[in-house]
Amino acid sequence: MSNIDLESHIGEVLSVSRSATHAFSKQTFESIRLLAGLGVEGDAHMGKTVKHRSRVAQNPDQPNLRQVHLIHSELFDELRDAGFQVQPGQLGENITTRGVNLLGLPTGTKLSIGETALIEITGLRNPCAQIENFQTGLLNAVLDRDERGSLVRKAGVMGIVLTGGEVRISDSIRVSLPAKPYRPLERV
């Protein structure tokens, strides 16, 4: 998909999820509220500083670049074809999308969702052993290698909330690319 296609295409929200605890999977809801500079209201990962336990152990004062986790539902289709059964929210994402090439977006891309919410993509989710504990073999299924042999992480993207708002199932997602030169997504 070209960059022009990335920006002109409108995707949609298939599911929204949150969890007040650091459980691997999140409960799905009809809507979630995003809070500017913080993340998903009522989610364990909400905050100005990092909340993921492995990141807190490294440095609890680092900025939270992982306020919102988005996964493309097309990954679930791919996993289903490989024999896995994964439903929205089960991989810990807050927003499950359809029709947006999340992994092809550059760092700094902005996603307008629903009426007011605005998320800036900060990087890739780094799949961890919890995915393997969820379903045996799933960790390898969400990792791949490109033609150069570089690791490809397929478990979604992370972002920060620039403008808050309600995000509901069926909301549209509009893509706004950053200024060139584009920076590829890296793990955050």
Summary of the structure (lengths in Angstrom):
residues: 188
radius of gyration: 15.4
end to end distance: 23.7
largest distance: 41.3
contacts: 595
relative contact order: 0.25
helix: 18%
strand: 35%
